Amino acid sequence: MYSFILSIAVLKAYLFYEVIVLLHKLDLEKPFSTFVSGQITKISSTTLSIGLLSYLAKQIAEKLVDKGYNMDALQDFWVDSQAFILMAAVIYVIATLFARGVAIQAENDLTI
């Protein structure tokens, strides 16, 4: 169970690192770039991984509780699994919109 906790913590740290990289390289003059679109897609997949891993850990912890193990101290680590899955879906929609924005901007640049 502690490997689940460690994996989730590492993925959350990586997620925040990717967000920081995105914020540092985001150009507000031209926000629709392939880098931004790819970075948002990467953030979405990392968020989904956190959510799925947390949900899996939650289900395994419930099975262990049914067998008599005490998991009360560990429940706080995967309480937000459904929130991460929902957040991944929302971020994926935003990534899709950015990908479409990149395509429209590239088409617009070609016509000028």
N, CA, C and O atoms as a GROMACS GRO file, in nm:
protein
  448
    1MET      N    1   0.082  -0.119   0.000
    1MET     CA    2   0.000   0.000   0.000
    1MET      C    3   0.087   0.126   0.000
    1MET      O    4   0.051   0.229  -0.057
    2TYR      N    5   0.202   0.114   0.065
    2TYR     CA    6   0.289   0.231   0.067
    2TYR      C    7   0.351   0.259  -0.070
    2TYR      O    8   0.385   0.373  -0.100
    3SER      N    9   0.364   0.158  -0.151
    3SER     CA   10   0.413   0.182  -0.287
    3SER      C   11   0.309   0.260  -0.368
    3SER      O   12   0.345   0.343  -0.452
    4PHE      N   13   0.180   0.234  -0.343
    4PHE     CA   14   0.076   0.316  -0.405
    4PHE      C   15   0.088   0.461  -0.361
    4PHE      O   16   0.080   0.553  -0.443
    5ILE      N   17   0.108   0.481  -0.231
    5ILE     CA   18   0.119   0.617  -0.178
    5ILE      C   19   0.239   0.688  -0.239
    5ILE      O   20   0.229   0.804  -0.280
    6LEU      N   21   0.351   0.619  -0.246
    6LEU     CA   22   0.472   0.679  -0.304
    6LEU      C   23   0.454   0.709  -0.452
    6LEU      O   24   0.495   0.815  -0.499
    7SER      N   25   0.393   0.618  -0.525
    7SER     CA   26   0.370   0.639  -0.668
    7SER      C   27   0.276   0.756  -0.693
    7SER      O   28   0.300   0.837  -0.782
    8ILE      N   29   0.172   0.765  -0.616
    8ILE     CA   30   0.078   0.877  -0.630
    8ILE      C   31   0.146   1.009  -0.598
    8ILE      O   32   0.125   1.109  -0.667
    9ALA      N   33   0.227   1.010  -0.493
    9ALA     CA   34   0.299   1.133  -0.456
    9ALA      C   35   0.397   1.176  -0.565
    9ALA      O   36   0.409   1.294  -0.596
   10VAL      N   37   0.467   1.080  -0.622
   10VAL     CA   38   0.563   1.112  -0.730
   10VAL      C   39   0.489   1.164  -0.852
   10VAL      O   40   0.533   1.260  -0.915
   11LEU      N   41   0.376   1.102  -0.887
   11LEU     CA   42   0.299   1.149  -1.002
   11LEU      C   43   0.242   1.289  -0.978
   11LEU      O   44   0.236   1.369  -1.071
   12LYS      N   45   0.200   1.319  -0.856
   12LYS     CA   46   0.150   1.454  -0.825
   12LYS      C   47   0.262   1.556  -0.836
   12LYS      O   48   0.241   1.666  -0.886
   13ALA      N   49   0.380   1.520  -0.789
   13ALA     CA   50   0.494   1.612  -0.801
   13ALA      C   51   0.529   1.634  -0.948
   13ALA      O   52   0.559   1.747  -0.988
   14TYR      N   53   0.526   1.528  -1.028
   14TYR     CA   54   0.553   1.540  -1.171
   14TYR      C   55   0.446   1.626  -1.240
   14TYR      O   56   0.477   1.704  -1.329
   15LEU      N   57   0.322   1.610  -1.198
   15LEU     CA   58   0.213   1.692  -1.253
   15LEU      C   59   0.238   1.840  -1.228
   15LEU      O   60   0.224   1.921  -1.319
   16PHE      N   61   0.274   1.874  -1.107
   16PHE     CA   62   0.299   2.014  -1.077
   16PHE      C   63   0.424   2.066  -1.149
   16PHE      O   64   0.430   2.183  -1.185
   17TYR      N   65   0.522   1.979  -1.170
   17TYR     CA   66   0.639   2.018  -1.249
   17TYR      C   67   0.596   2.051  -1.392
   17TYR      O   68   0.641   2.151  -1.448
   18GLU      N   69   0.513   1.968  -1.450
   18GLU     CA   70   0.466   1.993  -1.588
   18GLU      C   71   0.385   2.122  -1.597
   18GLU      O   72   0.394   2.194  -1.696
   19VAL      N   73   0.306   2.150  -1.496
   19VAL     CA   74   0.230   2.276  -1.494
   19VAL      C   75   0.324   2.395  -1.486
   19VAL      O   76   0.301   2.496  -1.553
   20ILE      N   77   0.428   2.385  -1.407
   20ILE     CA   78   0.525   2.494  -1.396
   20ILE      C   79   0.599   2.515  -1.527
   20ILE      O   80   0.621   2.628  -1.569
   21VAL      N   81   0.637   2.405  -1.593
   21VAL     CA   82   0.702   2.416  -1.725
   21VAL      C   83   0.609   2.485  -1.824
   21VAL      O   84   0.652   2.570  -1.902
   22LEU      N   85   0.482   2.448  -1.821
   22LEU     CA   86   0.384   2.510  -1.910
   22LEU      C   87   0.373   2.659  -1.883
   22LEU      O   88   0.370   2.739  -1.976
   23LEU      N   89   0.366   2.697  -1.758
   23LEU     CA   90   0.350   2.839  -1.724
   23LEU      C   91   0.473   2.921  -1.760
   23LEU      O   92   0.461   3.038  -1.796
   24HIS      N   93   0.592   2.860  -1.750
   24HIS     CA   94   0.713   2.933  -1.784
   24HIS      C   95   0.729   2.952  -1.936
   24HIS      O   96   0.785   3.053  -1.980
   25LYS      N   97   0.681   2.858  -2.014
   25LYS     CA   98   0.701   2.866  -2.159
   25LYS      C   99   0.578   2.916  -2.233
   25LYS      O  100   0.580   2.926  -2.356
   26LEU      N  101   0.472   2.949  -2.161
   26LEU     CA  102   0.350   2.999  -2.224
   26LEU      C  103   0.372   3.141  -2.273
   26LEU      O  104   0.412   3.229  -2.196
   27ASP      N  105   0.346   3.162  -2.401
   27ASP     CA  106   0.359   3.295  -2.461
   27ASP      C  107   0.219   3.351  -2.481
   27ASP      O  108   0.141   3.300  -2.561
   28LEU      N  109   0.187   3.456  -2.406
   28LEU     CA  110   0.053   3.512  -2.414
   28LEU      C  111   0.027   3.585  -2.545
   28LEU      O  112  -0.089   3.609  -2.580
   29GLU      N  113   0.133   3.620  -2.618
   29GLU     CA  114   0.116   3.683  -2.749
   29GLU      C  115   0.064   3.582  -2.851
   29GLU      O  116  -0.018   3.615  -2.937
   30LYS      N  117   0.112   3.459  -2.840
   30LYS     CA  118   0.072   3.353  -2.932
   30LYS      C  119   0.051   3.224  -2.850
   30LYS      O  120   0.137   3.136  -2.848
   31PRO      N  121  -0.066   3.213  -2.783
   31PRO     CA  122  -0.084   3.101  -2.690
   31PRO      C  123  -0.106   2.966  -2.758
   31PRO      O  124  -0.081   2.862  -2.698
   32PHE      N  125  -0.152   2.966  -2.882
   32PHE     CA  126  -0.179   2.840  -2.950
   32PHE      C  127  -0.055   2.791  -3.023
   32PHE      O  128  -0.033   2.821  -3.140
   33SER      N  129   0.026   2.715  -2.951
   33SER     CA  130   0.146   2.656  -3.010
   33SER      C  131   0.142   2.505  -2.989
   33SER      O  132   0.067   2.455  -2.905
   34THR      N  133   0.223   2.436  -3.065
   34THR     CA  134   0.225   2.290  -3.052
   34THR      C  135   0.281   2.248  -2.916
   34THR      O  136   0.241   2.145  -2.862
   35PHE      N  137   0.374   2.328  -2.862
   35PHE     CA  138   0.429   2.295  -2.730
   35PHE      C  139   0.320   2.302  -2.624
   35PHE      O  140   0.307   2.211  -2.542
   36VAL      N  141   0.242   2.409  -2.625
   36VAL     CA  142   0.135   2.426  -2.525
   36VAL      C  143   0.032   2.315  -2.538
   36VAL      O  144  -0.013   2.258  -2.439
   37SER      N  145  -0.005   2.284  -2.661
   37SER     CA  146  -0.102   2.178  -2.684
   37SER      C  147  -0.050   2.043  -2.635
   37SER      O  148  -0.123   1.968  -2.569
   38GLY      N  149   0.073   2.012  -2.665
   38GLY     CA  150   0.133   1.887  -2.619
   38GLY      C  151   0.150   1.882  -2.468
   38GLY      O  152   0.130   1.777  -2.407
   39GLN      N  153   0.185   1.995  -2.410
   39GLN     CA  154   0.203   2.001  -2.265
   39GLN      C  155   0.070   1.982  -2.192
   39GLN      O  156   0.064   1.912  -2.091
   40ILE      N  157  -0.036   2.042  -2.243
   40ILE     CA  158  -0.167   2.025  -2.181
   40ILE      C  159  -0.214   1.880  -2.197
   40ILE      O  160  -0.277   1.826  -2.106
   41THR      N  161  -0.185   1.818  -2.309
   41THR     CA  162  -0.219   1.676  -2.327
   41THR      C  163  -0.141   1.590  -2.229
   41THR      O  164  -0.196   1.495  -2.173
   42LYS      N  165  -0.014   1.622  -2.207
   42LYS     CA  166   0.069   1.547  -2.112
   42LYS      C  167   0.015   1.564  -1.969
   42LYS      O  168   0.013   1.469  -1.891
   43ILE      N  169  -0.028   1.685  -1.936
   43ILE     CA  170  -0.086   1.711  -1.804
   43ILE      C  171  -0.214   1.629  -1.787
   43ILE      O  172  -0.240   1.575  -1.680
   44SER      N  173  -0.294   1.622  -1.893
   44SER     CA  174  -0.418   1.544  -1.887
   44SER      C  175  -0.390   1.396  -1.863
   44SER      O  176  -0.457   1.333  -1.781
   45SER      N  177  -0.294   1.341  -1.933
   45SER     CA  178  -0.265   1.199  -1.915
   45SER      C  179  -0.205   1.170  -1.778
   45SER      O  180  -0.232   1.066  -1.719
   46THR      N  181  -0.123   1.261  -1.727
   46THR     CA  182  -0.068   1.244  -1.592
   46THR      C  183  -0.179   1.250  -1.487
   46THR      O  184  -0.180   1.173  -1.392
   47THR      N  185  -0.272   1.344  -1.507
   47THR     CA  186  -0.384   1.356  -1.414
   47THR      C  187  -0.471   1.231  -1.416
   47THR      O  188  -0.516   1.184  -1.312
   48LEU      N  189  -0.494   1.177  -1.535
   48LEU     CA  190  -0.571   1.053  -1.545
   48LEU      C  191  -0.497   0.938  -1.478
   48LEU      O  192  -0.560   0.855  -1.412
   49SER      N  193  -0.367   0.932  -1.493
   49SER     CA  194  -0.288   0.826  -1.428
   49SER      C  195  -0.299   0.835  -1.276
   49SER      O  196  -0.312   0.733  -1.208
   50ILE      N  197  -0.294   0.957  -1.223
   50ILE     CA  198  -0.309   0.976  -1.078
   50ILE      C  199  -0.446   0.928  -1.034
   50ILE      O  200  -0.458   0.858  -0.933
   51GLY      N  201  -0.548   0.966  -1.108
   51GLY     CA  202  -0.684   0.928  -1.071
   51GLY      C  203  -0.705   0.777  -1.075
   51GLY      O  204  -0.764   0.720  -0.983
   52LEU      N  205  -0.658   0.713  -1.181
   52LEU     CA  206  -0.676   0.568  -1.193
   52LEU      C  207  -0.596   0.491  -1.088
   52LEU      O  208  -0.644   0.393  -1.031
   53LEU      N  209  -0.473   0.536  -1.064
   53LEU     CA  210  -0.390   0.469  -0.963
   53LEU      C  211  -0.451   0.487  -0.824
   53LEU      O  212  -0.450   0.394  -0.743
   54SER      N  213  -0.503   0.607  -0.796
   54SER     CA  214  -0.567   0.631  -0.667
   54SER      C  215  -0.692   0.546  -0.652
   54SER      O  216  -0.719   0.492  -0.544
   55TYR      N  217  -0.769   0.533  -0.760
   55TYR     CA  218  -0.890   0.452  -0.754
   55TYR      C  219  -0.856   0.305  -0.732
   55TYR      O  220  -0.923   0.236  -0.656
   56LEU      N  221  -0.753   0.257  -0.800
   56LEU     CA  222  -0.709   0.120  -0.782
   56LEU      C  223  -0.664   0.096  -0.638
   56LEU      O  224  -0.698  -0.006  -0.578
   57ALA      N  225  -0.586   0.189  -0.584
   57ALA     CA  226  -0.540   0.176  -0.446
   57ALA      C  227  -0.657   0.178  -0.349
   57ALA      O  228  -0.658   0.106  -0.250
   58LYS      N  229  -0.756   0.261  -0.378
   58LYS     CA  230  -0.874   0.269  -0.292
   58LYS      C  231  -0.950   0.137  -0.292
   58LYS      O  232  -0.994   0.090  -0.187
   59GLN      N  233  -0.965   0.076  -0.409
   59GLN     CA  234  -1.036  -0.052  -0.418
   59GLN      C  235  -0.959  -0.163  -0.346
   59GLN      O  236  -1.020  -0.246  -0.278
   60ILE      N  237  -0.829  -0.165  -0.360
   60ILE     CA  238  -0.747  -0.266  -0.292
   60ILE      C  239  -0.753  -0.245  -0.141
   60ILE      O  240  -0.760  -0.342  -0.064
   61ALA      N  241  -0.751  -0.118  -0.098
   61ALA     CA  242  -0.760  -0.090   0.045
   61ALA      C  243  -0.894  -0.136   0.102
   61ALA      O  244  -0.900  -0.187   0.214
   62GLU      N  245  -1.001  -0.117   0.025
   62GLU     CA  246  -1.132  -0.164   0.072
   62GLU      C  247  -1.135  -0.316   0.084
   62GLU      O  248  -1.195  -0.370   0.177
   63LYS      N  249  -1.071  -0.386  -0.009
   63LYS     CA  250  -1.064  -0.532   0.000
   63LYS      C  251  -0.985  -0.577   0.123
   63LYS      O  252  -1.020  -0.674   0.189
   64LEU      N  253  -0.877  -0.503   0.152
   64LEU     CA  254  -0.797  -0.537   0.269
   64LEU      C  255  -0.870  -0.507   0.399
   64LEU      O  256  -0.854  -0.580   0.497
   65VAL      N  257  -0.951  -0.402   0.401
   65VAL     CA  258  -1.031  -0.372   0.519
   65VAL      C  259  -1.132  -0.484   0.543
   65VAL      O  260  -1.158  -0.523   0.657
   66ASP      N  261  -1.190  -0.534   0.433
   66ASP     CA  262  -1.284  -0.646   0.445
   66ASP      C  263  -1.218  -0.771   0.502
   66ASP      O  264  -1.284  -0.853   0.566
   67LYS      N  265  -1.088  -0.786   0.479
   67LYS     CA  266  -1.016  -0.902   0.531
   67LYS      C  267  -0.964  -0.880   0.672
   67LYS      O  268  -0.903  -0.969   0.732
   68GLY      N  269  -0.988  -0.759   0.726
   68GLY     CA  270  -0.952  -0.734   0.866
   68GLY      C  271  -0.832  -0.645   0.888
   68GLY      O  272  -0.794  -0.622   1.003
   69TYR      N  273  -0.772  -0.592   0.784
   69TYR     CA  274  -0.657  -0.503   0.801
   69TYR      C  275  -0.705  -0.363   0.837
   69TYR      O  276  -0.813  -0.321   0.796
   70ASN      N  277  -0.624  -0.291   0.913
   70ASN     CA  278  -0.658  -0.156   0.953
   70ASN      C  279  -0.597  -0.057   0.854
   70ASN      O  280  -0.475  -0.042   0.848
   71MET      N  281  -0.680   0.010   0.776
   71MET     CA  282  -0.634   0.105   0.675
   71MET      C  283  -0.683   0.247   0.702
   71MET      O  284  -0.686   0.330   0.611
   72ASP      N  285  -0.722   0.276   0.825
   72ASP     CA  286  -0.778   0.408   0.857
   72ASP      C  287  -0.679   0.521   0.831
   72ASP      O  288  -0.719   0.627   0.782
   73ALA      N  289  -0.552   0.501   0.862
   73ALA     CA  290  -0.453   0.607   0.847
   73ALA      C  291  -0.419   0.634   0.701
   73ALA      O  292  -0.364   0.739   0.669
   74LEU      N  293  -0.450   0.540   0.612
   74LEU     CA  294  -0.412   0.554   0.472
   74LEU      C  295  -0.524   0.606   0.382
   74LEU      O  296  -0.500   0.636   0.265
   75GLN      N  297  -0.644   0.618   0.434
   75GLN     CA  298  -0.759   0.656   0.351
   75GLN      C  299  -0.746   0.796   0.291
   75GLN      O  300  -0.803   0.822   0.185
   76ASP      N  301  -0.674   0.885   0.356
   76ASP     CA  302  -0.662   1.023   0.307
   76ASP      C  303  -0.582   1.033   0.177
   76ASP      O  304  -0.591   1.135   0.108
   77PHE      N  305  -0.506   0.932   0.143
   77PHE     CA  306  -0.420   0.940   0.026
   77PHE      C  307  -0.493   0.919  -0.106
   77PHE      O  308  -0.443   0.963  -0.210
   78TRP      N  309  -0.607   0.854  -0.106
   78TRP     CA  310  -0.678   0.830  -0.231
   78TRP      C  311  -0.824   0.871  -0.224
   78TRP      O  312  -0.909   0.816  -0.295
   79VAL      N  313  -0.854   0.966  -0.139
   79VAL     CA  314  -0.990   1.018  -0.129
   79VAL      C  315  -1.032   1.091  -0.256
   79VAL      O  316  -1.148   1.086  -0.295
   80ASP      N  317  -0.939   1.157  -0.321
   80ASP     CA  318  -0.970   1.244  -0.436
   80ASP      C  319  -0.951   1.176  -0.571
   80ASP      O  320  -0.925   1.245  -0.670
   81SER      N  321  -0.962   1.046  -0.578
   81SER     CA  322  -0.938   0.976  -0.704
   81SER      C  323  -1.040   1.014  -0.811
   81SER      O  324  -1.003   1.034  -0.927
   82GLN      N  325  -1.166   1.023  -0.774
   82GLN     CA  326  -1.269   1.060  -0.872
   82GLN      C  327  -1.253   1.202  -0.919
   82GLN      O  328  -1.282   1.233  -1.034
   83ALA      N  329  -1.206   1.290  -0.832
   83ALA     CA  330  -1.183   1.429  -0.871
   83ALA      C  331  -1.071   1.438  -0.975
   83ALA      O  332  -1.080   1.518  -1.068
   84PHE      N  333  -0.967   1.357  -0.959
   84PHE     CA  334  -0.859   1.358  -1.057
   84PHE      C  335  -0.904   1.303  -1.191
   84PHE      O  336  -0.861   1.352  -1.296
   85ILE      N  337  -0.990   1.201  -1.190
   85ILE     CA  338  -1.040   1.146  -1.316
   85ILE      C  339  -1.126   1.250  -1.388
   85ILE      O  340  -1.114   1.267  -1.509
   86LEU      N  341  -1.212   1.319  -1.314
   86LEU     CA  342  -1.295   1.424  -1.373
   86LEU      C  343  -1.209   1.539  -1.423
   86LEU      O  344  -1.233   1.593  -1.531
   87MET      N  345  -1.109   1.577  -1.346
   87MET     CA  346  -1.019   1.684  -1.386
   87MET      C  347  -0.943   1.646  -1.513
   87MET      O  348  -0.919   1.731  -1.599
   88ALA      N  349  -0.904   1.520  -1.525
   88ALA     CA  350  -0.835   1.474  -1.646
   88ALA      C  351  -0.925   1.488  -1.768
   88ALA      O  352  -0.878   1.525  -1.876
   89ALA      N  353  -1.054   1.458  -1.752
   89ALA     CA  354  -1.147   1.472  -1.864
   89ALA      C  355  -1.160   1.618  -1.906
   89ALA      O  356  -1.162   1.649  -2.025
   90VAL      N  357  -1.170   1.707  -1.810
   90VAL     CA  358  -1.182   1.850  -1.841
   90VAL      C  359  -1.054   1.901  -1.908
   90VAL      O  360  -1.061   1.976  -2.005
   91ILE      N  361  -0.939   1.861  -1.857
   91ILE     CA  362  -0.812   1.904  -1.916
   91ILE      C  363  -0.796   1.846  -2.056
   91ILE      O  364  -0.739   1.912  -2.143
   92TYR      N  365  -0.845   1.725  -2.078
   92TYR     CA  366  -0.839   1.667  -2.212
   92TYR      C  367  -0.922   1.748  -2.311
   92TYR      O  368  -0.881   1.768  -2.425
   93VAL      N  369  -1.039   1.793  -2.269
   93VAL     CA  370  -1.121   1.878  -2.356
   93VAL      C  371  -1.047   2.007  -2.388
   93VAL      O  372  -1.048   2.053  -2.502
   94ILE      N  373  -0.983   2.066  -2.288
   94ILE     CA  374  -0.905   2.188  -2.311
   94ILE      C  375  -0.789   2.159  -2.406
   94ILE      O  376  -0.759   2.241  -2.493
   95ALA      N  377  -0.724   2.045  -2.392
   95ALA     CA  378  -0.614   2.008  -2.481
   95ALA      C  379  -0.663   1.992  -2.624
   95ALA      O  380  -0.595   2.031  -2.718
   96THR      N  381  -0.781   1.934  -2.640
   96THR     CA  382  -0.839   1.918  -2.773
   96THR      C  383  -0.870   2.055  -2.835
   96THR      O  384  -0.847   2.077  -2.954
   97LEU      N  385  -0.922   2.146  -2.753
   97LEU     CA  386  -0.949   2.282  -2.802
   97LEU      C  387  -0.820   2.352  -2.842
   97LEU      O  388  -0.815   2.422  -2.943
   98PHE      N  389  -0.715   2.334  -2.763
   98PHE     CA  390  -0.587   2.395  -2.799
   98PHE      C  391  -0.530   2.334  -2.926
   98PHE      O  392  -0.472   2.406  -3.008
   99ALA      N  393  -0.546   2.204  -2.944
   99ALA     CA  394  -0.499   2.140  -3.068
   99ALA      C  395  -0.572   2.197  -3.188
   99ALA      O  396  -0.512   2.221  -3.293
  100ARG      N  397  -0.701   2.217  -3.174
  100ARG     CA  398  -0.780   2.277  -3.282
  100ARG      C  399  -0.738   2.422  -3.304
  100ARG      O  400  -0.732   2.468  -3.418
  101GLY      N  401  -0.708   2.494  -3.196
  101GLY     CA  402  -0.660   2.632  -3.208
  101GLY      C  403  -0.526   2.639  -3.280
  101GLY      O  404  -0.503   2.732  -3.358
  102VAL      N  405  -0.439   2.542  -3.257
  102VAL     CA  406  -0.311   2.537  -3.327
  102VAL      C  407  -0.334   2.516  -3.476
  102VAL      O  408  -0.269   2.579  -3.560
  103ALA      N  409  -0.427   2.426  -3.509
  103ALA     CA  410  -0.455   2.400  -3.650
  103ALA      C  411  -0.515   2.522  -3.719
  103ALA      O  412  -0.478   2.554  -3.832
  104ILE      N  413  -0.605   2.591  -3.652
  104ILE     CA  414  -0.666   2.712  -3.710
  104ILE      C  415  -0.562   2.822  -3.725
  104ILE      O  416  -0.561   2.893  -3.826
  105GLN      N  417  -0.475   2.838  -3.624
  105GLN     CA  418  -0.372   2.941  -3.632
  105GLN      C  419  -0.273   2.910  -3.743
  105GLN      O  420  -0.230   3.002  -3.814
  106ALA      N  421  -0.235   2.784  -3.761
  106ALA     CA  422  -0.144   2.748  -3.870
  106ALA      C  423  -0.209   2.774  -4.005
  106ALA      O  424  -0.143   2.821  -4.098
  107GLU      N  425  -0.336   2.742  -4.016
  107GLU     CA  426  -0.409   2.769  -4.140
  107GLU      C  427  -0.419   2.919  -4.166
  107GLU      O  428  -0.406   2.964  -4.280
  108ASN      N  429  -0.442   2.995  -4.061
  108ASN     CA  430  -0.452   3.140  -4.072
  108ASN      C  431  -0.318   3.201  -4.112
  108ASN      O  432  -0.314   3.294  -4.192
  109ASP      N  433  -0.209   3.149  -4.059
  109ASP     CA  434  -0.077   3.199  -4.094
  109ASP      C  435  -0.044   3.170  -4.241
  109ASP      O  436   0.027   3.248  -4.305
  110LEU      N  437  -0.093   3.060  -4.292
  110LEU     CA  438  -0.068   3.025  -4.432
  110LEU      C  439  -0.146   3.115  -4.528
  110LEU      O  440  -0.099   3.145  -4.638
  111THR      N  441  -0.265   3.158  -4.487
  111THR     CA  442  -0.345   3.242  -4.577
  111THR      C  443  -0.296   3.386  -4.580
  111THR      O  444  -0.323   3.458  -4.677
  112ILE      N  445  -0.225   3.428  -4.479
  112ILE     CA  446  -0.171   3.566  -4.476
  112ILE      C  447  -0.042   3.564  -4.549
  112ILE      O  448   0.024   3.668  -4.561
   0.00000   0.00000   0.00000
